[in-house]
Amino acid sequence: MINIGDTAVSEQKVVETTAMSSPEKEEESKAEKKSTSSKKSKPRPQSRGTARSKLIRDREEKEINLFKDNIYIVFVECETPGNIGFLARTMANFGLKNLVLINPPKLTNEAYYQATHGRYIVENAKIYKTLDEFYQSQRIDFKVGSTGMAGGSYNLSRIPIKPEELGKSLNVSNKIAILFGREGDGLTNKEISDCDICVSIPTDPTYPIMNISHAAAIIFYELFKNKHEFGVEGLNESTALEKDYLLKDMKDLIDYLDIPEHKKKNGLKTFNNIISRAFITSREAHTFKGILRRLKNKLGEQ
């Protein structure tokens, strides 16, 4: 309606008319509106970049969870409760939670006090009388011994790798035990020999032995900083059982040789060192085992 005194401008509709439409056109109009409404409500598909980012985030989260769940920090026959607390505190700094105590002293208030924000780690620590009991209970796939007394080429059990190498190579999809020894004497030769590899921190030879929590911090840092690095899809590291079968086949082959017993033992230990430091995959273990089996069969036919 136009009132007297109103001024019409070019953008203003003065008169509006309704066009006559047929039933067919009305149906077409309704269908068009329905189609437009459907398009508006339909969610936009994820872009390729967004989907890739989500996949990376999911993989990172999975890797972090494996890092926390599958790494066991083992303190063998600790002498003072305070050092248990210090170790737990260091673990908390790097997101580790599984503390294992082998034949420890009584956990006094000092252990909890020194742990500070890692107190929950001490409270949830698993206690065993022996290492073998722990290995069997948790079905550990890979054992890492730490030592300040690295061996030379003739001490096969103590040929070490550096913490950086360990951090880059360790596959947290398997259950891993990292052993720290007694404050005074460290791990025994037998305990080191039972491990798959030995890790050692380069220090000044005038004072090579580090405090447990300080050494642990260096090793944990190298593990932690590499936890976001992923290998190629499908490259699963061999399990402890697969490596045991591989070692058994190699031992059977070595037994065919007419050499002294100590040389057989050293040969098997050398083979174990090579396999462990190589971090071979499950597929590689199966392939290698097949070759060793065929060699055994050939020698058995002779």
C-alpha positions in Angstrom: 0.0 0.0 0.0 1.3 3.4 -0.9 0.6 6.3 1.4 0.3 9.9 0.4 3.7 11.6 0.8 5.7 8.4 0.2 8.6 8.8 -2.2 9.3 5.9 -4.6 13.0 5.1 -5.3 14.5 2.9 -8.0 15.2 -0.1 -5.7 11.7 0.0 -4.2 8.9 -2.2 -5.6 5.8 0.0 -5.8 3.5 -2.6 -7.3 4.0 -6.4 -6.8 2.2 -8.8 -9.0 1.8 -12.6 -8.7 2.2 -14.5 -11.8 -0.3 -17.2 -12.6 1.3 -20.7 -12.7 0.1 -24.1 -13.8 0.0 -27.2 -11.4 2.9 -28.6 -13.4 5.1 -25.6 -12.7 4.2 -25.6 -9.1 5.3 -29.3 -8.8 8.6 -28.4 -10.5 9.1 -25.5 -8.1 8.5 -27.7 -5.1 10.9 -30.3 -6.4 13.6 -27.6 -7.0 13.2 -26.3 -3.5 13.5 -29.8 -2.1 16.6 -30.5 -4.1 18.2 -27.2 -2.9 17.3 -28.0 0.7 18.8 -31.5 0.4 22.0 -30.1 -1.0 22.3 -27.6 1.9 21.8 -30.2 4.6 24.3 -32.8 3.1 27.7 -32.6 4.9 30.7 -31.6 2.8 33.0 -34.5 2.2 36.4 -34.4 4.0 39.2 -33.1 1.8 42.1 -35.4 1.1 44.4 -33.3 3.3 42.0 -33.4 6.3 41.6 -37.2 6.0 45.4 -37.6 5.9 45.9 -35.3 9.0 43.4 -37.4 10.9 45.2 -40.6 9.9 48.5 -39.1 11.1 46.9 -38.0 14.4 45.4 -41.4 15.0 48.7 -43.1 14.3 50.5 -40.7 16.7 48.0 -41.4 19.4 48.4 -45.1 18.9 52.2 -44.9 19.0 52.0 -42.8 22.3 49.8 -45.4 23.9 52.1 -48.2 22.9 55.0 -46.3 24.2 53.4 -45.9 27.6 51.9 -49.4 27.8 54.7 -51.6 26.4 57.9 -50.3 28.0 58.8 -51.7 31.4 61.5 -50.0 33.5 63.1 -52.6 35.7 65.2 -51.7 38.7 67.2 -54.8 39.9 67.9 -55.1 43.6 67.9 -51.4 44.4 69.7 -50.6 47.6 67.9 -47.4 48.8 64.2 -46.5 48.6 65.1 -42.9 47.6 66.5 -44.0 44.3 63.3 -45.8 43.5 61.5 -42.4 43.9 64.0 -40.6 41.8 63.7 -43.1 39.0 59.8 -42.9 39.2 60.0 -39.1 38.9 62.2 -39.4 35.8 59.8 -41.9 34.3 56.9 -39.4 34.8 58.9 -36.7 33.0 58.8 -38.8 29.8 55.4 -40.5 30.0 56.5 -43.9 31.2 54.4 -45.7 33.8 55.4 -49.3 34.2 58.0 -49.6 37.0 59.2 -53.1 37.9 61.2 -53.8 41.1 63.3 -56.9 41.5 63.9 -57.9 45.1 63.7 -54.3 46.4 64.1 -52.9 49.9 61.1 -51.9 51.9 59.3 -49.0 50.2 59.5 -46.3 52.9 58.1 -42.8 52.8 61.4 -41.6 51.2 60.5 -43.5 48.0 57.2 -41.7 47.7 58.6 -38.3 48.8 61.4 -38.3 46.2 59.0 -39.4 43.4 57.0 -36.1 43.9 54.5 -36.1 40.9 55.6 -39.6 40.0 54.3 -41.0 43.3 51.5 -43.0 41.4 54.3 -44.9 39.6 55.7 -46.1 42.9 52.3 -47.0 44.2 51.6 -49.1 41.1 55.0 -50.7 40.8 55.1 -54.5 40.2 57.4 -56.4 42.5 59.1 -59.8 41.7 61.7 -61.9 43.4 63.7 -62.6 40.2 64.1 -61.4 36.7 63.0 -64.7 35.2 59.7 -64.5 37.2 59.1 -61.1 35.7 60.0 -62.2 32.1 57.6 -65.1 32.3 54.8 -63.1 34.0 54.7 -60.2 31.5 55.9 -62.2 28.4 58.6 -59.7 27.5 59.7 -59.7 23.8 62.8 -57.6 24.0 65.3 -57.1 26.8 67.7 -54.1 27.0 70.4 -54.1 29.6 72.0 -50.8 30.7 75.7 -50.6 31.8 78.4 -48.1 32.5 81.0 -50.8 31.9 80.8 -51.3 28.1 82.8 -54.2 26.8 85.2 -54.5 23.9 85.0 -56.9 21.0 86.0 -59.9 23.1 83.2 -59.3 25.7 80.3 -60.3 23.4 77.6 -59.7 26.0 78.7 -56.1 26.7 79.1 -54.8 23.1 76.9 -51.7 23.5 74.8 -49.4 21.4 74.2 -45.7 22.3 70.9 -44.4 23.6 70.3 -42.5 20.4 70.5 -45.7 18.3 68.2 -47.4 20.8 65.6 -44.6 20.5 65.6 -44.7 16.7 65.4 -48.5 16.4 63.1 -49.7 19.2 59.7 -50.9 18.1 57.2 -50.2 20.9 54.6 -52.6 19.3 56.4 -55.3 21.3 56.8 -55.6 25.1 60.2 -54.2 26.1 62.1 -54.3 29.3 64.9 -51.8 30.1 67.0 -53.0 33.0 68.9 -50.8 35.5 71.2 -52.5 37.9 72.3 -52.1 41.5 73.7 -48.7 42.5 77.1 -50.2 43.5 77.6 -53.1 41.1 75.1 -52.7 38.2 73.9 -55.7 36.3 75.8 -59.0 36.5 77.4 -60.6 33.4 74.6 -63.2 33.5 71.9 -60.6 33.6 73.5 -58.7 30.7 74.0 -61.9 28.8 70.3 -62.7 29.0 69.4 -59.4 27.4 69.0 -58.9 23.6 71.2 -55.8 23.5 73.2 -53.6 25.8 72.9 -49.8 25.9 75.7 -47.6 27.4 76.1 -43.8 27.7 79.5 -42.5 26.6 81.1 -40.7 29.6 84.5 -39.5 30.6 86.7 -42.5 31.5 87.9 -40.9 34.8 84.4 -41.1 36.2 82.3 -43.4 33.9 79.5 -44.5 36.3 76.4 -42.3 36.4 73.7 -42.0 39.0 70.7 -44.3 38.1 68.2 -41.5 37.6 70.6 -39.4 35.5 71.4 -42.3 33.2 67.7 -43.1 32.9 66.9 -39.6 32.0 69.3 -39.7 29.0 67.9 -43.0 27.8 64.2 -42.0 28.3 64.8 -38.8 26.4 66.1 -40.6 23.4 63.2 -43.0 23.4 60.7 -40.2 24.0 61.9 -37.9 21.2 61.6 -40.6 18.6 58.1 -41.9 19.5 56.5 -39.9 16.7 58.7 -41.5 14.0 56.9 -44.2 12.2 58.3 -47.0 10.0 56.8 -48.3 6.8 53.4 -49.9 7.2 53.6 -53.6 7.9 57.2 -53.7 9.2 56.4 -55.4 12.5 59.5 -56.3 14.6 60.0 -60.0 15.3 58.7 -61.3 18.6 60.8 -63.0 21.3 59.3 -66.4 20.3 60.3 -65.9 16.6 63.9 -65.0 17.6 64.0 -68.0 20.0 63.1 -70.3 17.1 65.8 -68.6 14.9 68.4 -69.1 17.6 67.5 -72.7 18.1 67.9 -73.4 14.4 71.3 -71.7 14.4 72.4 -73.7 17.5 71.4 -76.9 15.7 73.6 -75.9 12.7 76.5 -74.9 14.9 76.3 -78.3 16.7 77.1 -80.0 13.4 80.5 -78.3 13.4 83.6 -80.0 14.8 84.8 -77.1 16.9 85.4 -76.6 20.7 82.3 -76.0 22.9 83.4 -72.4 23.9 83.6 -71.5 20.2 80.1 -72.8 19.6 78.9 -70.7 22.5 80.6 -67.6 21.3 79.3 -68.2 17.8 75.7 -68.4 18.9 76.1 -65.3 21.1 77.5 -63.4 18.2 74.6 -64.4 16.0 72.2 -63.4 18.7 73.9 -60.0 19.0 73.6 -59.4 15.2 70.0 -60.3 15.1 69.1 -58.2 18.1 71.0 -55.1 17.0 69.4 -55.4 13.5 65.9 -55.2 14.9 64.8 -57.7 12.2 61.1 -57.8 11.2 58.8 -60.7 11.6 58.9 -61.5 7.9 62.7 -61.4 7.9 62.8 -63.8 10.8 60.5 -66.3 9.1 62.4 -66.1 5.8 65.8 -66.6 7.6 64.4 -69.5 9.7 63.3 -71.2 6.5 66.8 -71.0 5.1 68.3 -72.4 8.3 65.8 -75.3 8.3 66.7 -76.2 4.8 70.4 -76.2 5.7 69.7 -78.4 8.6 67.8 -80.8 6.4 70.7 -80.9 3.9 73.3 -81.6 6.6 71.0 -84.3 8.1 70.9 -86.1 4.7 74.7 -86.4 4.6 
